[in-house]
Amino acid sequence: MQLTYIFHSGFSLETDRCILVFDYWMDPAGVMPRLLQSPKSLYVFSSHFHEDHFNRDIFSWRTRKANVRYILSKDILKHRRAQKEEADAWLGKGATWEDELLRVTATGSNDSGVSWVIETDGKRIFHAGDLNNWYARFLTDDYHGGLVYSPDFGIYIDPAKEEKRFLGELKDIRKLTDRFDVVMFPVDGRIGNGYTRGARQFLDVFRTGLFVPMHFVASGFESAWRMKEFTDAKSVPFWCICREGECCEVKKHIEVVAAVMVRDGKYFATQRGYGEFKDYWEFPGGKVEPGESRKEALVREIREELDTDIRVDAFLTTVNCEYPLFHLTMHCYRCSVVSGSLVLKEHESAAWLRLEELDSVAWLPADVEVVKEIIAQTSR
């Protein structure tokens, strides 16, 4: 799955079976001619009527390509920017549309139009449109409520009320899902002080596989990179876009938890007995299921894998590791055995290793980083 930055809030996402284009405005790098030559079905999305998100040139693509479908926000029709027959679907908040390749849900915006939740090829994609905490600059320590004058818009606004609207939209989206594989979200330096606030609030609500900034064209590429500090803190991959036409390969994102069980100064390690990394060593654990907390997932996984109950004592570290076919995020916790005999149901071997023995076995790539952190913390 390949994501390409077109311009401003415009992106294309190409899967094995189809191509999605979001909020096309301009194409300075000439991305579209290649996509229009592809035999894959093309789906075109516009989140609202603003000219930097909707350009009537998209309709000309039908003269160059037969299998094009247009899924547009209803407010474009309301503002008479297009005719009803020009789109295959007109969606407002809460509406859905689907075919054999994808499912689309129009979610809300605290500005114009909608945001998009799209499920295709086993991935869940979010494009925010103009959903954002646009008045974050006024939410300073000396703000105590009420109206403030916005010179950019020439009106008085209530920033606390506007933020509440934004958070309300996030709450509504959260009713649909708590995770996305790819998120495209405004990181617009023109907002002023606190321009990453909306994106940070989004990450507080949703587990995110890849965070992609957008809507930064006026403030520049590097202004959007400011967000990386905050995605790093949450172990969320971030795309530092550098130019129009740049591409990013979207790998599958797997989030797991691991138990670093400690007893009498020794660490419990297991040896994998299957797959590409057979015979490599790891700290046991597994995937976080929908609706589970990380600690709940860890307790369940150890019970299933080792027929043992554990107590999760403390957070140790989170590591991110790039494997050939996926990106792994692993949250690691120090744990203690409460009951059970550590029966090996899935692993071929196991060992209690002293600190000085941790380097004596061949660890999986992600677990190598965990070992480094254990040694570093012990030496402090």
C-alpha positions as CSV (number, residue, x, y, z in Angstrom):
1,M,0.0,0.0,0.0
2,Q,1.6,3.3,-1.2
3,L,0.6,6.7,0.1
4,T,1.6,9.7,-2.1
5,Y,1.5,13.4,-1.0
6,I,-0.1,15.5,-3.8
7,F,-0.5,18.9,-2.2
8,H,-1.9,20.6,0.9
9,S,-4.5,18.0,2.1
10,G,-4.4,16.0,-1.1
11,F,-3.1,12.4,-1.1
12,S,-3.4,9.3,-3.1
13,L,-3.4,5.8,-1.5
14,E,-2.8,2.9,-3.9
15,T,-3.6,-0.6,-2.8
16,D,-3.3,-3.9,-4.7
17,R,-6.8,-3.5,-6.1
18,C,-7.7,0.2,-6.1
19,I,-6.6,3.9,-5.8
20,L,-8.0,6.5,-3.4
21,V,-7.5,10.2,-4.0
22,F,-8.4,12.6,-1.2
23,D,-9.1,16.4,-1.3
24,Y,-7.5,17.1,-4.6
25,W,-6.6,20.8,-5.2
26,M,-3.4,21.2,-7.1
27,D,-0.9,18.7,-8.5
28,P,2.5,20.5,-8.8
29,A,4.5,17.2,-9.0
30,G,2.3,15.6,-11.7
31,V,1.1,12.7,-9.6
32,M,-2.3,12.2,-11.2
33,P,-1.4,11.4,-14.9
34,R,0.3,8.1,-13.8
35,L,-2.7,7.2,-11.6
36,L,-5.2,7.9,-14.4
37,Q,-3.3,5.4,-16.6
38,S,-3.7,2.6,-14.0
39,P,-6.2,-0.1,-14.7
40,K,-7.2,-0.1,-11.0
41,S,-10.5,1.5,-9.9
42,L,-10.1,5.1,-8.8
43,Y,-12.1,6.5,-5.9
44,V,-12.2,10.3,-5.4
45,F,-13.0,11.9,-2.1
46,S,-13.7,15.5,-1.3
47,S,-14.4,16.3,2.4
48,H,-16.0,19.8,1.8
49,F,-16.5,22.6,-0.6
50,H,-13.6,24.9,0.3
51,E,-11.5,25.4,-2.8
52,D,-8.3,24.0,-1.2
53,H,-10.2,20.7,-0.7
54,F,-12.4,20.5,-3.8
55,N,-11.5,21.3,-7.4
56,R,-14.0,20.7,-10.2
57,D,-11.1,19.4,-12.3
58,I,-11.6,16.0,-10.7
59,F,-14.7,15.5,-12.9
60,S,-12.5,15.7,-16.1
61,W,-10.8,12.5,-15.0
62,R,-13.9,10.6,-16.2
63,T,-13.0,11.5,-19.8
64,R,-9.6,9.8,-19.3
65,K,-10.6,6.8,-17.2
66,A,-13.7,4.7,-17.2
67,N,-13.6,3.2,-13.7
68,V,-13.8,6.4,-11.5
69,R,-16.2,6.9,-8.6
70,Y,-16.8,10.1,-6.8
71,I,-17.7,10.1,-3.1
72,L,-18.3,13.6,-2.0
73,S,-19.5,15.6,1.0
74,K,-23.1,16.8,0.8
75,D,-22.0,20.4,1.6
76,I,-20.4,20.6,-1.9
77,L,-23.9,20.0,-3.4
78,K,-25.5,22.4,-0.9
79,H,-23.1,25.2,-1.9
80,R,-23.8,24.4,-5.6
81,R,-20.3,23.6,-6.4
82,A,-21.4,20.5,-8.3
83,Q,-24.5,18.9,-9.7
84,K,-26.2,15.9,-8.1
85,E,-25.5,13.6,-11.1
86,E,-21.8,14.3,-11.0
87,A,-21.0,12.1,-8.0
88,D,-21.7,8.5,-7.2
89,A,-22.4,9.3,-3.6
90,W,-23.2,12.4,-1.5
91,L,-22.5,11.7,2.1
92,G,-23.2,13.7,5.3
93,K,-22.1,12.8,8.8
94,G,-23.1,9.3,9.8
95,A,-23.8,8.1,6.2
96,T,-22.1,5.1,4.7
97,W,-21.3,3.8,1.2
98,E,-19.6,0.6,0.1
99,D,-18.9,-1.7,-2.8
100,E,-16.8,-4.9,-3.2
101,L,-13.5,-3.0,-2.6
102,L,-14.1,-0.6,0.2
103,R,-16.5,0.7,2.9
104,V,-16.8,4.4,3.6
105,T,-18.2,6.2,6.6
106,A,-18.6,10.0,6.7
107,T,-17.7,11.2,10.1
108,G,-18.1,14.7,11.5
109,S,-16.2,18.0,11.2
110,N,-16.2,21.1,13.4
111,D,-15.6,23.2,10.3
112,S,-17.3,22.3,7.0
113,G,-18.3,19.0,5.5
114,V,-17.1,15.7,6.8
115,S,-14.1,13.6,7.7
116,W,-13.6,10.1,6.2
117,V,-13.2,6.6,7.7
118,I,-12.4,4.1,5.0
119,E,-11.8,0.4,5.3
120,T,-10.0,-1.3,2.4
121,D,-7.7,-4.3,2.0
122,G,-7.8,-5.0,5.7
123,K,-6.7,-1.4,6.7
124,R,-8.7,1.4,8.3
125,I,-7.8,4.9,7.0
126,F,-8.8,8.3,8.4
127,H,-8.7,11.6,6.5
128,A,-9.7,14.5,8.7
129,G,-10.7,17.0,6.1
130,D,-11.0,20.2,8.1
131,L,-11.6,18.5,11.5
132,N,-9.1,20.2,13.9
133,N,-8.8,22.3,17.1
134,W,-8.6,25.5,15.0
135,Y,-8.6,28.0,17.8
136,A,-6.0,26.3,20.1
137,R,-3.9,29.5,20.0
138,F,-6.4,31.2,22.3
139,L,-6.4,28.4,24.9
140,T,-3.5,29.9,27.0
141,D,-2.9,29.8,30.7
142,D,-4.4,33.2,31.1
143,Y,-7.6,32.4,29.2
144,H,-10.5,32.0,31.6
145,G,-13.4,31.5,29.3
146,G,-15.6,33.7,27.2
147,L,-15.3,35.3,23.8
148,V,-12.1,36.5,22.2
149,Y,-11.5,38.4,19.0
150,S,-9.9,36.4,16.1
151,P,-8.1,38.9,13.8
152,D,-7.8,36.2,11.1
153,F,-11.5,35.8,10.8
154,G,-12.6,39.2,12.0
155,I,-15.1,37.7,14.5
156,Y,-15.4,36.9,18.2
157,I,-15.2,33.3,19.0
158,D,-15.4,31.1,22.1
159,P,-12.3,28.9,21.9
160,A,-13.3,26.7,24.8
161,K,-16.7,26.0,23.1
162,E,-15.0,25.4,19.8
163,E,-12.6,22.9,21.4
164,K,-15.5,21.1,23.0
165,R,-17.1,20.8,19.6
166,F,-13.9,19.3,18.2
167,L,-13.6,16.8,21.1
168,G,-17.2,15.9,20.7
169,E,-16.5,14.9,17.1
170,L,-13.6,12.7,18.2
171,K,-15.9,11.1,20.7
172,D,-18.5,10.3,18.0
173,I,-15.7,8.8,15.8
174,R,-14.5,6.7,18.8
175,K,-17.9,5.1,18.8
176,L,-17.0,3.5,15.4
177,T,-13.4,2.5,16.2
178,D,-10.5,3.1,18.5
179,R,-7.7,2.5,16.0
180,F,-6.5,3.5,12.5
181,D,-3.7,2.2,10.4
182,V,-3.2,5.5,8.7
183,V,-4.3,9.0,9.8
184,M,-4.1,12.1,7.7
185,F,-4.6,15.1,10.0
186,P,-4.1,18.9,9.8
187,V,-0.9,20.3,11.4
188,D,-1.2,23.9,10.3
189,G,1.3,26.4,11.7
190,R,-1.0,29.3,10.8
191,I,-3.1,28.4,13.8
192,G,-0.2,29.9,15.8
193,N,0.9,28.8,19.3
194,G,-0.5,25.4,20.1
195,Y,-1.0,24.4,16.4
196,T,-0.3,20.7,17.2
197,R,-2.9,20.6,20.0
198,G,-5.7,19.1,17.9
199,A,-3.4,16.4,16.5
200,R,-2.2,15.6,20.0
201,Q,-5.7,15.3,21.3
202,F,-6.5,12.9,18.4
203,L,-3.6,10.7,19.4
204,D,-4.9,10.7,23.0
205,V,-8.1,9.1,21.7
206,F,-7.1,6.7,18.9
207,R,-4.4,4.1,18.4
208,T,-2.6,5.1,15.2
209,G,-0.4,3.0,12.9
210,L,1.0,5.9,10.9
211,F,0.4,9.6,11.5
212,V,0.6,11.8,8.3
213,P,0.5,15.6,8.6
214,M,-1.5,17.7,6.1
215,H,-2.9,21.3,5.6
216,F,0.6,22.8,6.2
217,V,1.3,24.2,2.7
218,A,1.2,27.9,3.9
219,S,3.5,27.3,6.9
220,G,5.9,24.9,5.1
221,F,7.0,21.3,5.4
222,E,9.3,21.7,8.4
223,S,6.5,23.3,10.4
224,A,4.6,20.0,10.2
225,W,7.6,18.0,11.5
226,R,7.1,19.7,14.9
227,M,4.5,17.0,15.4
228,K,7.1,14.2,15.4
229,E,8.2,15.0,18.9
230,F,4.7,14.1,20.1
231,T,4.2,11.0,17.9
232,D,7.6,9.7,19.1
233,A,6.4,10.1,22.7
234,K,3.5,7.8,21.9
235,S,5.6,5.4,19.7
236,V,3.5,6.3,16.6
237,P,5.4,6.3,13.3
238,F,5.4,9.8,11.6
239,W,5.9,10.7,8.0
240,C,8.1,13.8,7.6
241,I,6.9,14.9,4.2
242,C,9.6,16.8,2.3
243,R,8.1,17.5,-1.1
244,E,5.1,17.2,-3.4
245,G,5.0,13.8,-5.1
246,E,6.8,12.0,-2.3
247,C,5.7,8.5,-1.5
248,C,5.5,6.4,1.7
249,E,5.1,2.7,1.9
250,V,2.4,1.9,4.4
251,K,3.3,-1.3,6.2
252,K,1.0,-3.3,8.3
253,H,1.3,-2.1,11.9
254,I,1.2,-4.6,14.7
255,E,0.9,-3.6,18.3
256,V,1.9,-6.1,20.9
257,V,2.7,-6.4,24.6
258,A,5.5,-8.3,26.2
259,A,6.2,-9.6,29.7
260,V,9.6,-9.2,31.2
261,M,9.2,-11.6,34.1
262,V,11.8,-11.2,36.9
263,R,12.5,-13.6,39.7
264,D,15.5,-13.6,42.0
265,G,17.4,-11.3,39.6
266,K,16.8,-13.5,36.6
267,Y,14.7,-12.8,33.5
268,F,12.4,-15.3,31.8
269,A,13.0,-15.7,28.0
270,T,11.3,-18.1,25.5
271,Q,12.6,-19.5,22.3
272,R,10.3,-19.4,19.3
273,G,9.5,-22.7,17.7
274,Y,7.8,-21.6,14.4
275,G,7.9,-19.2,11.5
276,E,10.6,-17.0,9.9
277,F,12.3,-16.4,13.3
278,K,12.2,-20.0,14.5
279,D,14.9,-20.6,17.3
280,Y,15.2,-16.9,18.1
281,W,14.5,-15.8,21.7
282,E,11.9,-13.3,22.9
283,F,10.0,-12.0,25.9
284,P,6.6,-13.7,25.8
285,G,3.4,-11.8,25.0
286,G,1.2,-11.1,22.1
287,K,-1.3,-8.8,20.3
288,V,-3.7,-6.3,22.0
289,E,-7.2,-7.2,21.0
290,P,-9.9,-4.6,20.4
291,G,-11.3,-3.3,23.7
292,E,-8.4,-4.5,25.8
293,S,-6.0,-2.4,27.8
294,R,-2.4,-3.3,27.3
295,K,-2.1,-4.8,30.8
296,E,-5.3,-6.9,30.2
297,A,-3.9,-8.2,27.0
298,L,-0.6,-9.1,28.6
299,V,-2.3,-11.1,31.4
300,R,-4.4,-12.9,28.9
301,E,-1.5,-13.7,26.6
302,I,0.7,-15.2,29.3
303,R,-2.2,-17.3,30.6
304,E,-2.9,-18.6,27.1
305,E,0.8,-19.2,26.1
306,L,2.2,-20.4,29.4
307,D,-0.7,-21.4,31.6
308,T,0.5,-18.9,34.2
309,D,-1.0,-15.9,35.9
310,I,1.1,-12.8,36.3
311,R,1.1,-9.5,38.0
312,V,2.0,-6.5,35.9
313,D,4.3,-4.5,38.1
314,A,5.6,-1.6,36.1
315,F,6.0,-0.2,32.6
316,L,9.5,-0.9,31.2
317,T,9.8,0.5,27.7
318,T,8.1,0.7,24.3
319,V,10.2,-0.2,21.2
320,N,9.4,0.3,17.5
321,C,11.0,-2.0,15.0
322,E,10.8,-2.2,11.3
323,Y,10.5,-5.8,9.9
324,P,10.4,-6.5,6.2
325,L,6.6,-6.8,6.0
326,F,5.3,-4.8,9.0
327,H,6.1,-2.2,11.6
328,L,6.0,-3.5,15.2
329,T,5.3,-1.5,18.3
330,M,6.0,-3.5,21.5
331,H,5.0,-2.3,24.9
332,C,7.0,-4.1,27.6
333,Y,6.2,-4.4,31.3
334,R,8.1,-5.8,34.3
335,C,6.0,-8.7,35.7
336,S,5.9,-11.2,38.4
337,V,4.6,-14.8,38.4
338,V,1.5,-15.1,40.7
339,S,0.6,-18.8,40.0
340,G,1.3,-21.5,37.4
341,S,4.3,-23.4,36.2
342,L,5.1,-21.7,32.9
343,V,4.0,-24.5,30.7
344,L,5.4,-24.1,27.1
345,K,2.4,-24.3,24.9
346,E,3.8,-22.4,21.9
347,H,7.5,-22.1,22.5
348,E,10.2,-24.8,22.0
349,S,12.4,-23.8,25.0
350,A,12.7,-21.3,27.8
351,A,15.3,-20.1,30.3
352,W,15.8,-17.9,33.3
353,L,18.7,-15.7,32.4
354,R,20.9,-13.6,34.8
355,L,21.6,-10.0,33.7
356,E,25.0,-11.0,32.5
357,E,23.6,-13.9,30.4
358,L,21.1,-11.8,28.4
359,D,23.5,-11.4,25.6
360,S,24.1,-15.1,25.4
361,V,21.1,-15.9,23.2
362,A,20.0,-14.8,19.8
363,W,17.1,-12.3,20.4
364,L,14.4,-11.2,17.9
365,P,15.2,-7.7,16.5
366,A,12.7,-5.9,18.7
367,D,13.7,-7.8,21.8
368,V,17.3,-6.8,21.3
369,E,16.2,-3.3,22.0
370,V,14.4,-4.4,25.2
371,V,17.6,-6.1,26.4
372,K,19.5,-2.9,25.9
373,E,17.0,-1.0,27.9
374,I,17.0,-3.5,30.7
375,I,20.8,-3.3,30.9
376,A,20.7,0.5,30.7
377,Q,18.1,0.8,33.5
378,T,20.0,-1.6,35.7
379,S,23.3,0.3,35.4
380,R,21.7,3.7,36.4
